């Protein structure tokens, strides 16, 4: 197996489309493409988790001790309302431009689906977050450098409304 360029050159040199050598090169190319896709999926997930954790890290910058359950729930509710300004802007734009009502509908639907999914996860099974009520996890988030690759070193836990109610 080699790089994509070398495999592409081998594929160009192939004399017959269904020869064993050509099929082997095609298998290797598919394997490399699949590996690259998996790497891309991991990077996307890490980026999304990084944005979520950076929101929470920004909210706890001025605090020195672990959060109480009420404070943590308040921050989670702020997280649910993070798109309110953008939704309001979309509403204003659709009111002004009566001819182009569907101009921002895709962004609006993506935001609504994301919020609905996050809220349902929080109420049911839980959102994957650090337990900021735990002093060790709180310190880990305070010390986090904001790099998406270092998220794998943080111990994430499913935080739900029922879990926070138990802590109260």
Secondary structure, 3 states (H helix, E strand, C coil): CCCHHHHHHHHHHCCCCCCHHHHHHHHHHHHHHHHHHHHHHHHHHHHHHHHHHHHHHHHCCCCCCCCCHHHHHHHHHHHHCCCHHHHHHHHHHHHHCCCCCCCCHHHHHHHHHHHHHHHHHHHCCCEEECCCCCHHHHHHHHHCCCCHHHHHHCCCEEECHHHHHHHC
